[in-house]
């Protein structure tokens, strides 16, 4: 195998790992650290919320983020991007600790289903 090809594969694998999505729970547990920072989060995306997992989503668990995305989803968006595990990158904004405000993921720049990472959910939105 060509040395350049091997090197390219290794660099690609390292870059994929360095992007390291964090879980919703980890983000919420370290809200002060991540507040007003760009983060990549992996979790179960409903429509306008992202939970740690499907069970929390189904049972309206406490640990979730509201996701503000500009645009209207088309049929393909709802079929391929909602109610499944997804990776989203955006700016985290923490709510107040007294529960009076919500935690948000804003200014989304990446949104892909975990099972179909080639699908760019943001391109399935209509403005």
N, C-alpha and C positions, 0 to 999 in steps of 0.2 A: 504494500500500500504506500502511496506517495506520502512523504513526510509532511508536505504542505497540507494535504487533505486531513491527515491525523491531527495536525496542529489546529486546523480550522474547526474540526469537530470538537476538540477539547475546549477551545475558546467559546464556541457556541454553547456548550453544556455549562460552562462556568457562568456565562452571562445570563443564561436562563435561571440558574440557581440564585444569582445575585439579586434578581428582581423580587424574590421572596415575598409573596403575599402573606399577610398576617390574618389571623382569624378575627371575627367580630368580637369574640370574648376578650382576646388579647388587646385589641384596640380599646375596648371599653374599660378594661382594667388599668390601662395606662393612658387614660384620657388626657391628662395634663401634658404628658410627653409628646403626644401626637397632635394636640390642639393647633389648629391653623397651619398644619403641615400636609403636604401631599402624601397620601398613603395608597398602598395597593392592598385591597381586602378580598378575601375569599369567603364566600358564604352562600346561603340559600336565598336567592332573589325572588321575591314575590312579584309585586308590581311597582310599588314605591318604597319598599323596605327590603333590607337585607338582614337575615338572621344567621346565627351560627350553623344551623342545620335544619333539615326538613321538619323534624319533630318540634323544634321551638316555633317554627313558622305555623305549623298546624295547630299548636296549642297556645298561640299568642304569647310566647315567652317574653320576659322582660328585656332580654338582651338583644336589641336590634338597632339599626340605624335607618333614619329616613333618607332616601336617596332622591335628590332633586335632579331630574334630567329634563332638559329643554326638548320640546317637540312632542308629537303625537306618534304613538306606536302603531304600525300597520299590522295586518294579520300575521305576516311572517315574524314580526317582532314578538308578538304574543305567543306564537307557536314555538319559536326557537330560543327566546331569551328569558321568558318568565317562568316562574315555578320550577326552578332548577338551580344547581350549583353554578356560580358565576364568579368571575374575577372582575373587580371594578377598581379603577384608579381615579382618585379625586382628592379634594381638600376636605379634611375632617374638621368639623366644628363641634365642640363639646357643648352639652347642655349644662344647666346648673345642677349642682349635686343634690339639691332638694327635690329634684324631679319635676320642677316647674317648667323646664324647657326640654326640648328634644335634642338628641344627638343627630347630626346630619353628615352626609357625604355630599359635597357640593362640587361644582365645576368638573364634572366627570369628563375625563379624557380617554379612558379605556373602559370597555365593557364587553366581555366575551364569556360565553358559556364554557365551563370547564371541560365538558365532553366534546365540544366542537370549537376549539380555540381559533379556528380560521374564520369563524363568523364574527363580524364586527357589528355588534348590536346598535351602536350609535349610527351606523349607516342605514339602519332600518327605521329610523325616525323621520317623520315628515314635519317640516317647519312651516 
